[in-house]
Amino acid sequence: MPRDIQFPRQKLPAKVHRFRDDESGSFVIFSLYIFVLMLMVGGMAMDLMRFEAERKHLQNTIDSAVLAASDLKQRADSEAVIESFFEKSGFDPALANIQVENETVSNGELVARTVTATSDLVMDTILMDLVGVNTLKTVSSGTANERIQNVEISLVLDISGSMRWGTNNSNTTPNRIGELRKAVENFINVVLQVECDADGNCIQSPNTDSTTINIVPYAGHVNPGPDMFSLLGGNRWHDWSSCLEVTDADFDHADLPGGSTQQLPHFMKWTVDWAEMNWGWCPKDDASIIVAENDAADLKSFIQNVRLHDGTATHVGMKYGLALLNPSSRWMFDELNKLGRVDAAYKTRPAEFDDEVVKYIILMTDGQTTDQYRPNDFDYDVIYDDTDADHAAMMDKYGSVDSTGADNEADDVETGYNAGTKYSEGGVTHSRSRNRTNLQAVCNEAKKPVMGTGVNGEQIQIKEDRVTVFTIAFLAPSAARTDMLNCASTPSHFYNVLTLDVGTAFASIARTINQLRLTN
């Protein structure tokens, strides 16, 4: 460097000071740091959002897959169902770890299926690798179980004479009994999962073997059938029907009636319409109770052929309907099995209220509960005392065998309408008001909670009620609607049918039962 060139020494410190103090552009450097941090945080958030969306997608796929695969009506292989769900959702089916457990009973019926599926989810990151995270991993799983609970149903059906009427209480077509027959047949098809082709050939699902239906037809009284009549100690003196008197005390409990062994006489109160009705306040034996039946064809045949009778004893129908769901009646089912009336698979029913079982009563009426009438000149003391002077004359008039030992023809007995006396026992007259009170009493018995013992020995409620009660008022008067509303488990279990379309009510109940008979 030439010696003659010199820097002005007095100016150098000032420039250094100015450079040191100059802050212009420093925010750019800070912003670069912040920008890099924002990219890192934003990238992490984006990767996490992508991962969470994918995790939810996988979890939803698994949940849907196991629910479909555990469905007992699912005919495809359970593993194949899950793999299909994975494939359609964009996941590799090979990544699914699947476990299927089927539970059957002795007759081979499939009663439960548990399906579990798990799968790993591994996703490459886009921006999180800036901080050394190259992949995100998780495990998703789901389990579904469907179990068929034992189902016990009592269909308590009004077969009184007014069921022959249409909407305007006159003999018109279609009529109430015709619509009821169709509604009950469809109910049976749904509950017992019966599929019929166009030619009427029907197949019942084996998955409904754990469901039994009692049908309790009631008119002026309820006929339990000759076998049950005998097992309950009935004292028979005619063979046209098999009704036992039900006493006032019988409504204090949920057991089968046992307060009397007396047999109702064969009589009517109101006019018989032979086109739709049979003679009798007590339904004839072909209109007696069906107990613990699972065969849909037999049930439908019965309801299609049952004939109407006189009177309306809703309280007695409800009494038998509940008793046939009460475990205290198990002895009766066992005895009826010995007589070939109940299948061996169901002879240990009714199940305990706290067992893995659901119980339903469907109570249907189209009219008010009537007084319990009896023939004016009929006397139980006389009919059961063959030493009484009037016994022979009463047997000649009401017995199936007259005082000479000869058979009375039905035509000899089925004459006249002299039934105006109300049944009375122990000072209690079975008037309409008393019968309505007894109806409510048995409804309350059905709705009692099921109690059990807790871990510390304390009383706890296991179930809300013993039996779920659905009621249907079918073109019924005000008093009957009130009774049905009060009897139902809740107001939502009551159906007020104001047209002939009673089928909609039965269909709704059937769907509810099918949903509740499965536990997930």
Secondary structure, 3 states (H helix, E strand, C coil): CCCCCCCCCCCHHHHHHHHHHCCCCHHHHHHHHHHHHHHHHHHHHHHHHHHHHHHHHHHHHHHHHHHHHHCCCCCCCHHHHHHHHHHHCCCCHHHEEEEEEEEECCCCCEEEEEEEEEEEEEEECCCHHHHCCCEEEEEEEEEEEEEECEEEEEEEEECEHHHHCCCCCCCCCCCHHHHHHHHHHHHHHHHCCEEECCCCCEEECHHHCCEEEEEEEECCCCCCCHHHHHHCCCECCCCCECCECCCHHHHHCCCCCCCCCEECCCCCCCCCCCCCECCCCCCEHHHCCEEEECCHHHHHHHHHHCCEECCCCHHHHHHHHHHCCCHHHHHHHHHHHHCCCCCHHHCCCCCCCCCCEEEEEEEEECCCCCCCEEECCCCHHHHCCCCCCCHHHHHHHHCCECCCCCECCHHHHCCCCCEEEECEECCEECCHHHHHHHHHHHHHHHCCCEEEECCCCCEEEEECCCCEEEEEEECCCHHHHHHHHHHCCCHHHEEEECCCCCHHHHHHHHHHHHHHCEEC
